[in-house]
């Protein structure tokens, strides 16, 4: 049977793009679309909501107005500029991409998906989004939202988060992208996924392309195919609050680890049955502290990261600091425990610790 889509791709794109022009949200990166602003916004929006990104976007692109400025920025500057946006690997990777853009293309953002894909950290989605939104190239940009909308529209029950699923959606979507409005078409699919065709509710009555949609007469919730969720694991973590006058001892997370460059209180996750005392004696001993005496708990918090629910307890610790400090160990002013240079978990416990005047 001929599908409604193959009959009328032009009608579909006109309905979708028309709806987008009349219904789209007024968002900062849409007001003045340049290749660099598109690149930055698409990276920011990958794991962070529009509501969180929108008030932060202009400040970031004012501080880093082009690939040159980001390429030259220090670790501390980029981490502070990204603070609160989460998934910090993205900002290092964006800087790697900016550096390579400066070296290979003189700081001009490449115009095609194929050239963009050569930049480190730029994958199929980001390259497709920049090439289509900023340069009008008729290529697909399939993130989780677009994958869901397209799998409902096309009636293909695949998992868009896998390369195979994305490719099968891409091969059916590309012929539908209008050559003269590729960016608006792709951004309209993003907008439709955010406003109408949502993960847990497909509001088909408000959908501008329901006449072309395979899922609308069946069960839209049947699409896309979902990957089984990994169960989260509960862990305990202990940390040491070692005050030193108006200062406190911290460690800087080494390169290559999650949250590299941020500071946190010395500590680690506990093995089952392990005591806080044993763990903190070990951690502080290996940092060069002596005469370590682990005292009471002074703060507790819950913290959730990808697949772990972490129960954090912070103990007050008296200890003699190492004669020479170096490596990952740092001594910072207590007030900096609530600054952008520490992990979110540290900022959570800082509320209690900063009241401790001893
Ligand atoms: N999410 C990803 N890209 C987006 C865009 N251009 N506008 C709104 N939300 C988005």
Boltz pocket constraint, residues with backbone or C-beta under 6 A from the ligand:
constraints:
  - pocket:
      binder: B
      contacts: [[A, 27], [A, 41], [A, 42], [A, 45], [A, 46], [A, 50], [A, 187], [A, 190], [A, 194]]
      max_distance: 6.0
